[in-house]
Amino acid sequence: MVFEEQRQLEATLLQVRTFVSTELQSRDQDVSPQERWRVIRTFCERQNIDSATANGLNLFMNRAGWANKRADLEEALTFAAWLKDKLPDNFFGRGNLVYLADQDTPVERMFSNMKANYNFWSGLFGKDMFATSDEPSWRGRILKNQLSLPGYYFSVKGQSGSGTFSIDLAIGYDPRNVSQSTHGEMWRVGVDMEITPSGERVFRIVRTGSGHKSHGKEERLKELKTIRDDFLDKYKVSPQRLLLFLALQMGHDLGFDSAKGLSTQGATDISLLKGSKSPIDYTASMLDVGFTYKPESNWHEIHDLQNRFYSDIFAAHWHENPRDRKDVSGYTEVIRAFNEMTDEQGRPISFKLAATSHDLEEAWLAYEKIHSRTVNRERTGKRLGKQSEE
């Protein structure tokens, strides 16, 4: 199988290089944005790749402003051919292809990581997690379970604004209980993965923010406050802290080597969410769940995730010494909701969080440590920063 894939890749590269040589009359290695777009558009038209994906690929290359070489264009067209070959027919790029990366990251690595994300997450949750359409907000499949508090749910879906092949974890409120909808999202956390040049597997948190929008209406603001307060009263923890810790638990249990969390600088400089009207303090959020501060960086980190996950959380909260066992019902709820999710045939997904009693006890101990502050502090959000209306 690996040999066949390699042979197919080499054949595609040969086809792409021949096409680029034909389309670009100049032998110059630099390619202007106008020429690049013309070549991408022509290639996609001839390969029957939809125009939205072509537009998304062009925007991706424009954002990677340093990727202006002929070889970079060849990588982009090879990726377009891979999209057509590997993805469901009902995948639409929606005019945007995204993988967050530091400036000057070679596009070859970015495309390689996008492929790795699709293969990994679709293998875990099913290929239809990334099935979309040209209709706004439509998803092929959304994994969703109700929490014990009426109207509140936990969900998992594919493709967020911070990563075409990322996964969004969310907590929301929708009393209608519609299975294939994430209407009423209170908070969401986007995760993906990176494979470094040395082969290290890195679990990344690339997004965190509120799904609630008030549109400046006073009545809606009161309604949203009631929804949030009811959740806090029941579970004694905010949705954002719960989801961030759950995301790290997920990365740990999936066996990733290390973890990265987007910093405030990264959210401003490399994320598509930099235009948010009231951006959250990403750095405060990441440090709050155990990431190590890294100044002047787009990312904060937890190294050796398998051996240091719980110890780093304890170290981040060494000053907290809860006298009594804290309420872990919120964490128990989302663990249950995740583990009871089923695939498109109604079969349980193979991966389970905190699968053994020992794992769950370890998770609870860490969760208690991180959760040992008061509900009032959660209400004010002093450490987590302002809530964002993305």
C-alpha positions in Angstrom: 0.0 0.0 0.0 2.8 2.4 0.9 4.7 1.6 -2.3 1.5 2.1 -4.4 0.9 5.5 -2.8 4.5 6.5 -3.4 4.2 5.4 -7.0 1.0 7.4 -7.5 2.6 10.5 -5.8 5.6 10.4 -8.2 3.2 10.0 -11.2 1.2 13.0 -10.0 4.4 15.1 -9.5 5.5 14.3 -13.0 2.1 15.3 -14.4 2.1 18.6 -12.4 5.7 19.5 -13.4 4.9 19.0 -17.0 1.7 21.1 -16.7 3.5 23.9 -14.9 6.3 23.9 -17.5 3.7 24.2 -20.2 1.8 27.0 -18.5 4.7 29.1 -17.4 6.7 30.4 -20.4 9.4 31.9 -18.2 12.1 29.7 -16.7 12.2 32.1 -13.7 11.8 30.3 -10.4 9.7 33.1 -8.9 6.0 33.1 -9.8 3.8 36.2 -9.4 0.5 35.9 -7.5 -1.4 36.7 -10.8 0.4 33.9 -12.7 0.0 31.5 -9.8 -3.7 32.1 -9.6 -4.1 31.6 -13.4 -2.2 28.3 -13.3 -4.2 27.0 -10.2 -7.5 27.9 -11.8 -6.6 26.3 -15.1 -5.3 23.1 -13.5 -8.4 22.8 -11.3 -10.7 23.3 -14.3 -9.0 20.6 -16.3 -9.0 18.2 -13.3 -12.7 18.9 -12.6 -11.9 20.3 -9.1 -14.6 22.6 -7.9 -14.0 26.4 -8.1 -14.4 26.9 -4.3 -11.5 24.5 -3.7 -9.4 26.3 -6.3 -10.2 29.7 -4.7 -9.3 28.3 -1.2 -6.0 26.9 -2.5 -5.1 30.3 -4.0 -6.0 32.1 -0.8 -3.9 29.6 1.1 -0.9 30.4 -1.1 -1.5 34.2 -0.8 -1.4 33.9 3.0 1.9 32.0 2.7 3.4 35.1 1.0 6.9 33.6 1.3 5.8 30.7 -0.9 6.4 32.3 -4.3 8.6 29.8 -6.1 7.8 27.4 -8.9 8.3 24.5 -6.6 5.7 25.9 -4.2 3.2 26.1 -7.0 3.9 22.5 -7.9 3.3 21.5 -4.3 0.0 23.3 -4.4 -1.2 21.6 -7.5 -0.1 18.2 -6.2 -2.2 18.9 -3.1 -5.2 19.8 -5.3 -4.8 16.5 -7.1 -4.7 14.7 -3.7 -7.9 16.5 -2.6 -9.7 15.3 -5.6 -8.4 11.7 -5.2 -8.8 11.2 -1.5 -11.7 13.3 -0.3 -15.5 12.6 -0.5 -17.2 14.0 -3.6 -19.2 16.2 -1.3 -16.2 18.0 0.1 -16.1 21.7 -0.7 -13.2 24.0 0.2 -15.7 26.8 0.8 -13.2 29.2 -0.7 -10.8 28.6 2.1 -8.1 26.1 3.0 -6.3 26.6 6.3 -3.5 25.1 8.3 -2.0 27.4 11.0 1.8 27.5 10.8 4.6 29.9 11.7 5.8 32.3 9.0 8.4 30.8 6.6 7.2 27.2 7.2 7.7 25.4 3.9 4.4 24.8 2.1 5.4 21.2 1.5 5.3 20.7 5.3 2.0 22.5 5.6 0.4 20.4 2.9 1.9 17.2 4.4 0.4 18.1 7.7 -3.0 18.8 6.2 -2.9 15.4 4.6 -1.9 13.8 8.0 -4.8 15.6 9.7 -7.3 14.3 7.2 -6.0 10.8 7.4 -5.8 10.7 11.2 -9.1 12.3 12.1 -11.2 10.7 9.4 -9.7 7.4 10.5 -10.8 8.1 14.1 -14.2 9.6 13.5 -15.2 8.6 9.9 -14.6 10.3 6.5 -17.9 12.0 6.5 -16.7 14.3 9.3 -15.2 16.4 6.5 -18.1 16.1 4.1 -19.5 19.6 3.4 -21.5 21.3 0.7 -21.8 24.7 -0.8 -24.7 25.4 1.6 -23.6 27.5 4.7 -23.0 25.6 7.9 -23.9 22.2 6.4 -21.9 19.2 7.7 -21.9 15.6 6.6 -21.9 14.4 10.1 -21.8 15.9 13.6 -21.2 13.7 16.7 -23.4 15.0 19.4 -24.7 13.8 22.8 -26.9 15.5 25.4 -25.7 16.4 28.8 -27.8 15.7 31.9 -28.7 19.4 32.2 -31.7 19.7 29.9 -31.0 21.5 26.6 -27.2 21.3 26.9 -25.0 19.2 24.6 -21.5 18.2 23.8 -20.5 17.9 20.1 -17.6 17.0 17.8 -17.4 18.1 14.2 -14.9 18.6 11.5 -13.5 21.6 9.6 -13.2 24.8 11.6 -12.1 28.3 10.6 -8.7 27.6 12.0 -8.1 24.3 10.2 -9.7 22.7 7.2 -9.0 19.3 8.6 -9.2 20.2 12.3 -11.8 19.0 14.8 -14.0 21.3 16.9 -15.1 20.2 20.4 -18.0 22.2 21.7 -20.6 22.7 24.5 -23.8 24.3 23.6 -27.4 24.9 24.5 -30.3 24.1 22.1 -33.6 22.9 23.7 -34.7 21.6 20.3 -32.3 18.7 20.5 -31.6 18.5 16.8 -28.9 15.8 16.2 -27.1 17.2 13.1 -26.8 20.8 14.3 -24.6 22.8 16.6 -26.9 25.7 16.9 -26.4 27.4 20.2 -22.7 26.6 20.7 -21.6 28.3 23.9 -17.9 27.6 23.5 -15.7 25.6 21.1 -12.1 24.5 21.1 -10.4 23.5 17.8 -7.7 20.9 17.7 -5.4 19.4 15.1 -2.0 17.7 14.8 1.4 18.4 13.5 4.2 16.0 12.5 7.6 17.7 12.9 10.5 17.0 10.5 11.9 14.7 13.2 8.7 12.7 13.2 7.3 13.9 16.6 3.5 13.9 16.8 2.3 17.2 18.2 -1.3 17.7 19.4 -2.3 21.4 18.8 -5.1 23.6 20.2 -5.6 26.0 17.4 -8.9 27.7 18.4 -10.9 28.7 21.5 -13.8 31.0 21.6 -17.4 31.7 22.2 -20.1 30.7 19.7 -22.6 33.0 21.2 -23.5 36.2 19.5 -25.7 38.9 20.9 -25.6 41.3 18.0 -25.7 44.1 20.6 -29.3 43.2 21.6 -29.9 43.6 25.4 -32.5 40.9 25.5 -30.2 38.4 23.9 -27.4 39.4 26.2 -29.6 38.5 29.2 -30.6 35.2 27.6 -27.0 34.2 27.0 -26.0 35.2 30.6 -28.8 32.9 31.9 -27.6 30.0 29.7 -24.0 30.4 30.9 -25.0 30.9 34.6 -27.2 27.8 34.6 -24.2 25.8 33.3 -21.9 27.2 36.0 -24.5 26.5 38.7 -24.8 22.9 37.6 -21.2 21.9 36.9 -19.2 24.5 38.8 -16.9 25.2 35.9 -17.0 27.2 32.7 -17.4 25.6 29.3 -14.0 27.0 28.1 -11.9 25.5 30.9 -13.8 22.2 30.7 -13.2 21.9 26.9 -9.5 23.0 27.1 -8.8 20.3 29.7 -10.8 17.8 27.7 -8.8 18.6 24.6 -5.5 18.0 26.4 -6.9 14.7 27.9 -7.8 13.7 24.3 -4.2 14.5 23.1 -2.7 12.5 26.0 -5.0 9.5 25.5 -4.3 9.4 21.7 -0.6 9.1 22.5 0.7 12.3 21.1 4.3 13.2 22.0 3.8 16.8 23.0 1.2 19.6 22.8 1.0 23.1 21.5 -1.5 25.8 22.4 -2.0 28.9 20.3 -0.8 32.0 22.1 -2.4 35.5 22.0 0.4 36.5 19.7 -0.3 33.5 17.5 -4.0 34.2 17.5 -3.3 37.7 16.3 -0.5 37.0 13.8 -1.3 33.7 12.1 -4.9 32.8 12.9 -7.9 33.7 10.7 -9.7 34.8 13.9 -7.5 37.8 14.3 -10.4 40.0 13.1 -12.6 39.0 16.1 -14.4 42.0 17.6 -13.4 41.0 21.1 -10.6 38.5 21.0 -10.0 36.2 23.9 -6.6 36.2 25.7 -5.4 32.9 24.3 -2.2 32.9 26.4 -4.1 33.2 29.7 -6.4 30.3 28.6 -3.5 28.0 27.7 -1.5 28.7 30.9 -4.6 28.1 32.9 -4.7 24.5 31.8 -1.0 23.7 32.2 0.9 24.9 29.1 4.4 26.4 29.7 4.8 30.0 28.8 7.0 30.7 25.8 7.6 34.5 25.3 7.3 36.0 21.8 6.1 32.8 20.3 2.9 31.8 18.4 2.6 28.7 20.7 2.8 27.6 24.3 3.9 24.0 24.9 3.7 20.9 27.0 6.7 18.7 26.2 6.7 14.9 26.8 2.9 14.9 27.0 2.7 11.2 27.9 4.8 11.6 31.0 4.3 15.2 32.0 0.7 16.0 31.2 -0.6 15.6 34.8 2.6 16.9 36.5 2.6 20.0 34.3 -1.0 20.7 35.3 -0.1 20.3 39.0 2.9 22.6 38.6 0.8 25.3 37.0 -1.5 25.2 40.0 0.9 24.5 42.8 -0.4 27.3 44.8 -3.9 25.8 45.0 -4.6 23.4 47.8 -8.2 22.3 47.8 -9.3 20.9 51.1 -12.3 19.0 49.8 -12.9 16.9 46.8 -14.2 19.2 44.1 -17.3 18.7 41.9 -16.2 16.7 38.9 -19.6 16.1 37.5 -19.0 18.4 34.5 -15.9 16.4 33.5 -17.7 13.1 34.1 -20.5 14.4 31.8 -18.3 15.3 28.8 -16.2 12.1 29.2 -19.5 10.1 29.1 -20.8 12.2 26.2 -17.7 11.6 24.2 -17.4 7.9 24.9 -21.0 7.2 24.0 -20.7 8.7 20.6 -21.4 6.4 17.6 -20.4 6.3 14.0 -22.7 6.6 10.9 -23.7 2.9 11.4 -24.6 3.5 15.0 -21.5 1.7 16.2 -19.5 3.2 19.1 -16.3 5.0 18.0 -13.3 2.9 18.8 -11.4 5.6 20.8 -12.4 6.2 24.4 -11.2 8.9 26.8 -9.9 7.8 30.2 -10.8 4.3 29.2 -9.8 2.5 32.4 -10.7 3.3 36.0 -7.1 4.2 36.7 -7.1 6.6 33.7 -10.3 8.2 34.9 -9.0 8.5 38.5 -5.8 10.2 37.1 -7.9 12.5 35.0 -10.1 13.4 38.0 -7.1 14.2 40.2 -5.7 16.5 37.6 -9.1 18.0 36.9 -9.7 18.7 40.6 -6.4 20.5 40.8 -7.1 22.7 37.9 -10.7 23.2 39.0 -10.0 24.2 42.6 -11.0 27.9 42.2 -14.3 29.4 42.9 -17.3 29.6 40.6 -17.3 33.4 41.1 -13.8 33.5 39.5 -15.3 31.5 36.6 -18.1 33.9 36.3 -15.7 36.9 36.0 -13.4 35.1 33.6 -10.4 37.0 35.1 -7.8 34.4 34.0 -9.6 33.3 30.8 -9.9 36.7 29.3 -12.8 38.2 27.5 -15.3 36.0 25.8 -15.1 36.3 22.1 -17.9 36.7 19.6 -16.1 35.1 16.6 
